[in-house]
Amino acid sequence: MKDAPRQQFRSAAHVSGAANVKPKDYEAAAEIEADNEYAAWALLRHTEHPLNVGDLLEAPDNRLRICKYVGFEEARWFVPETPPQASLPAPLSGAPPSPVSGVPPTTTPDTPQAQA
């Protein structure tokens, strides 16, 4: 886990259930083979990069486990809900868009300008 989100995670109250984690808060570190998350923790605890509170372990079947003060718990990637798209009426085919009252029409380099 990156340092800034780790500080927030460490000071947050413990909640039960699966933790929602954001991919932007994490960066891949190393791979380790172990029977379970506690075995991985034991293998890494005396290395240069031990597992710390907030770190994730991803199993070969893509299950996530997050290291907390109380041990390891289930985690899942946070997927934001996509807002519903506003339903706009379909424009009439071949008809130019209607101008907005009081707003001059805009032109682009590809649009010829009227000459006075």
C-alpha positions in Angstrom: 0.0 0.0 0.0 1.2 3.5 -0.8 2.2 5.6 2.3 -0.5 8.3 2.2 -3.4 5.8 2.1 -1.7 3.6 4.6 -1.8 6.4 7.2 -5.5 6.9 6.6 -6.1 3.1 6.8 -4.2 2.8 10.0 -6.2 5.5 11.7 -9.6 4.3 10.5 -11.9 2.4 12.8 -12.0 -1.4 12.3 -15.1 -2.6 10.5 -16.1 -6.1 10.0 -16.8 -7.6 6.5 -14.9 -7.3 3.3 -12.8 -4.2 2.9 -13.2 -2.2 -0.3 -9.8 -1.2 -1.7 -8.9 1.1 -4.6 -6.3 0.0 -7.1 -4.8 3.5 -7.1 -3.7 3.1 -3.5 -1.6 0.0 -4.2 1.5 -0.9 -6.3 2.6 -4.5 -7.0 5.6 -5.5 -4.8 6.7 -9.1 -5.0 5.4 -12.6 -5.4 5.6 -15.2 -2.8 4.4 -18.8 -2.6 2.9 -19.8 0.7 0.1 -22.1 1.9 -2.0 -19.2 3.3 -1.7 -15.5 4.2 -0.3 -16.2 7.7 2.5 -18.3 6.2 3.3 -15.5 3.7 3.4 -13.1 6.6 5.8 -15.3 8.5 8.0 -15.7 5.5 8.2 -12.0 4.9 8.3 -10.6 8.5 12.1 -10.6 8.8 12.8 -9.3 5.3 13.4 -5.8 3.9 9.7 -5.6 3.0 7.5 -7.3 5.6 3.7 -7.2 5.3 2.3 -4.2 7.1 -1.2 -3.2 8.1 -3.0 -2.2 4.9 -1.0 -4.5 2.6 -2.8 -6.9 0.3 -2.2 -10.4 -0.7 -3.7 -11.8 -3.9 -4.2 -15.5 -4.2 -3.8 -17.4 -7.5 -7.6 -17.5 -7.8 -7.7 -13.6 -7.5 -9.1 -13.6 -3.9 -7.8 -10.6 -2.0 -6.8 -10.6 1.7 -5.9 -7.4 3.6 -3.5 -7.3 6.5 -5.2 -5.6 9.6 -4.3 -5.3 13.2 -6.5 -8.3 14.0 -5.1 -10.5 11.2 -6.1 -11.0 7.6 -9.6 -10.3 6.3 -11.3 -10.5 3.0 -11.0 -7.5 0.6 -12.3 -6.7 -2.8 -11.5 -4.0 -5.4 -13.7 -1.0 -5.2 -15.7 -0.5 -8.4 -17.5 2.8 -8.6 -21.1 2.8 -9.9 -21.4 4.4 -13.3 -23.9 7.2 -13.2 -26.9 6.7 -15.4 -26.7 8.6 -18.7 -29.2 11.3 -19.2 -31.7 10.3 -21.8 -31.6 12.9 -24.5 -33.9 12.9 -27.4 -32.3 11.7 -30.6 -31.5 14.6 -33.0 -33.5 14.7 -36.2 -31.5 13.3 -39.1 -30.0 16.0 -41.3 -31.4 18.8 -39.1 -28.9 21.2 -37.6 -28.9 21.6 -33.8 -31.3 24.4 -32.7 -29.4 27.5 -31.5 -29.7 28.6 -27.9 -31.4 32.0 -27.6 -29.0 34.8 -26.9 -25.8 32.7 -27.5 -24.0 33.4 -30.8 -23.2 30.3 -32.9 -19.7 28.9 -32.5 -17.5 28.1 -35.5 -14.7 25.7 -35.9 -11.8 25.8 -38.4 -13.8 23.4 -40.6 -16.9 25.5 -40.5 -17.1 28.3 -43.1 -17.9 31.7 -41.7 -20.5 33.9 -43.3 -19.1 37.0 -44.9 -21.0 40.3 -44.5 
